[in-house]
Amino acid sequence: MGIHMVLWDFDGTLADSSSDVWRSLVYAASLEGGGFPAAFMQDNSNLSAPMRTIFNHVNPRPSPNRLEAFEKNVNTHYRTINDFPSTRLYPGIAIILEELRCKGIGNVIVTMKPKPALERLLTTKGWEDKFQGWITPEVASGREMTKEAMVSYVLDRWHLSAQDCLLIGDSQGDIRAAATHAVRSVGVTYGDGNTEHLLEANPTYVAHEVIDLASILKKEV
């Protein structure tokens, strides 16, 4: 029996959203009277760094007590101002999603992206119908979930076993979250994550291109 559900990380796995995330960071930096060095912005793996690390690269550097305001302005821009002009599904992903849907396999987004931003983006792009659902940190009332907790939530909500699922992501955290629950995983290196760190987590499969991902899924379906 093949898989019944694919758990997809969003940024750097399903979609290339890096330019629009940078757009919000640059907006927040400009409110602090600064910007980011070109070399820093050329490395999209920096987008997965903690907000404090990103804040510390604003030049000229703001006062440390401005970190909370900076993060708030990033979130406000991304959730309510940014219209995501550059965000796109990686070529070939839409075909994979449709093929899985036609075979009765669910596609669920499991992401650390805030729910308001994700739902606004999905609505703007018209992508809601491609997914059976999406899990974000706020989905459980009263607490913010980790990626590990989100995987557990999917298993419980859809009454699935680990063998029923495959998780696809571009970060070490994605792969470790899958391993915590004995869920098989695909580490994709075409995204924003740090490839060296990704491979250190020992994903079940590695996909360097979307075409590799399609081949892996054919084995699992």
C-alpha positions in Angstrom: 0.0 0.0 0.0 1.4 3.4 -1.0 1.2 6.7 0.8 -2.0 8.5 1.5 -0.8 12.0 2.4 2.1 14.2 1.4 3.2 16.8 4.0 4.7 19.8 2.2 6.9 22.5 3.6 6.0 25.8 1.8 8.9 28.2 1.4 11.7 26.7 -0.6 9.8 23.4 -1.2 6.5 24.2 -2.9 7.2 27.8 -3.8 10.0 30.2 -4.4 8.9 33.0 -2.1 12.4 34.4 -1.3 12.1 37.7 -3.2 8.8 38.6 -1.5 10.2 37.7 2.0 13.2 39.9 1.3 10.7 42.6 0.2 9.2 42.6 3.7 12.6 42.5 5.4 13.9 45.5 3.4 10.7 47.4 4.2 11.3 46.9 8.0 15.0 47.7 7.6 14.1 51.0 5.8 11.9 52.0 8.8 15.0 51.6 10.9 16.9 53.9 8.5 19.0 51.1 7.1 19.2 48.2 4.6 21.0 44.9 4.0 24.4 44.3 2.4 24.0 43.0 -1.1 26.1 39.9 -0.3 23.7 39.0 2.6 20.7 39.3 0.4 22.2 37.1 -2.3 22.2 34.1 0.0 18.6 33.0 0.4 19.6 30.5 3.1 19.9 33.6 5.3 16.1 33.8 5.3 16.0 30.8 7.6 18.2 32.5 10.2 16.7 33.7 13.5 15.1 37.2 13.3 17.8 38.6 15.6 20.5 37.4 13.2 18.8 39.1 10.3 18.2 42.2 12.3 21.9 42.3 13.2 22.8 42.6 9.5 20.8 45.8 9.0 23.3 48.5 8.1 23.7 50.9 9.8 22.8 48.7 12.8 19.8 50.0 14.8 19.7 50.0 18.5 19.3 46.5 19.9 16.0 47.5 21.6 14.5 48.0 18.1 14.5 44.2 17.4 10.8 43.8 18.5 9.7 46.7 16.4 11.6 45.4 13.4 10.1 42.0 13.7 6.6 43.5 14.0 7.1 45.6 10.9 8.3 42.6 9.0 5.2 40.6 10.0 2.9 43.5 9.3 4.3 44.1 5.8 4.2 40.4 4.9 0.7 39.8 6.3 -1.1 42.9 5.1 0.9 44.9 2.6 3.0 42.5 0.5 1.0 41.3 -2.5 3.5 38.5 -3.3 4.3 39.6 -6.9 7.3 37.3 -7.2 6.1 34.2 -5.3 5.6 31.2 -7.6 5.3 27.4 -7.4 8.5 25.8 -8.6 8.1 24.6 -12.2 6.6 21.1 -12.2 5.1 21.3 -8.7 1.6 22.1 -9.9 1.6 19.0 -12.1 2.8 16.9 -9.2 0.1 18.2 -6.9 -2.6 17.5 -9.5 -1.3 14.0 -10.2 -1.3 13.2 -6.5 -4.9 14.6 -6.1 -6.1 12.5 -9.0 -4.7 9.4 -7.3 -6.6 10.2 -4.1 -3.5 11.3 -2.2 -3.8 14.3 0.0 -1.5 17.3 -0.1 -1.2 19.2 3.2 1.0 22.2 3.8 3.0 22.1 7.1 4.8 25.4 7.5 6.2 27.8 10.1 4.7 30.6 8.0 2.0 32.5 10.0 -1.5 31.5 9.1 -2.7 35.0 8.1 0.2 35.4 5.7 -0.2 31.9 4.2 -3.9 32.1 3.7 -3.6 35.6 2.1 -0.9 34.3 -0.2 -2.9 31.2 -1.2 -6.0 33.3 -1.8 -4.0 35.9 -3.8 -2.5 33.1 -6.0 -5.6 31.0 -6.2 -3.9 27.9 -4.8 -6.3 27.0 -2.0 -7.9 24.1 -4.0 -4.6 22.4 -4.5 -4.4 21.4 -0.9 -6.5 19.3 1.5 -5.4 21.6 4.3 -2.6 23.5 5.9 -1.1 23.5 9.3 0.6 26.6 10.8 2.1 27.3 14.2 -1.2 28.8 15.5 -3.5 26.0 14.5 -3.7 24.6 18.1 -5.5 27.2 20.2 -3.4 28.7 23.0 0.0 27.5 21.9 2.4 27.8 19.1 3.4 24.5 17.6 6.8 23.3 16.5 7.2 21.5 13.2 7.3 18.2 15.1 4.0 19.0 16.8 2.5 19.9 13.4 3.4 16.5 12.0 1.8 14.9 15.0 -1.3 17.0 14.5 -1.6 15.8 10.9 -1.3 12.2 11.9 -4.0 12.6 14.5 -6.3 14.8 12.5 -6.4 12.5 9.5 -6.0 9.3 11.4 -2.8 8.3 9.6 0.1 6.2 10.5 3.7 7.2 9.8 3.8 4.7 6.9 0.9 6.5 5.3 2.9 9.8 4.9 5.8 11.4 3.2 7.2 14.7 4.3 9.0 17.0 1.8 11.1 19.9 3.0 14.2 21.9 2.4 15.5 22.3 6.0 17.1 20.2 8.6 14.2 21.0 10.9 11.7 19.5 8.4 13.6 16.3 8.1 14.1 16.0 11.9 10.4 16.6 12.4 9.6 13.7 10.1 12.1 11.5 11.8 10.7 12.2 15.2 7.5 10.5 14.1 9.2 7.8 11.9 7.7 9.5 8.8 9.8 9.1 5.6 11.1 12.3 4.2 12.5 13.9 1.0 15.1 16.6 1.4 15.0 19.1 -1.5 18.1 21.0 -2.3 16.6 23.3 -4.9 15.1 25.5 -2.1 16.3 28.1 0.3 17.6 25.8 3.0 21.3 25.1 3.8 22.1 21.9 1.9 24.9 20.8 4.2 22.6 21.0 7.2 19.8 19.4 5.3 21.9 16.3 4.4 23.2 16.0 8.0 19.6 15.2 9.0 19.7 12.1 6.8 16.5 12.4 4.8 15.1 9.2 3.4 15.5 10.6 -0.1 17.2 13.6 -1.7 15.8 15.6 -4.6 18.1 18.1 -6.3 15.4 19.1 -8.8 11.7 18.9 -9.0 12.0 16.1 -11.6 13.9 14.1 -9.0 11.0 14.7 -6.6 8.5 13.4 -9.2 10.5 10.2 -9.6 10.6 9.6 -5.8 6.9 10.1 -5.5 6.3 7.5 -8.2 8.1 5.0 -6.0 6.0 5.9 -3.0 2.6 6.1 -4.5 
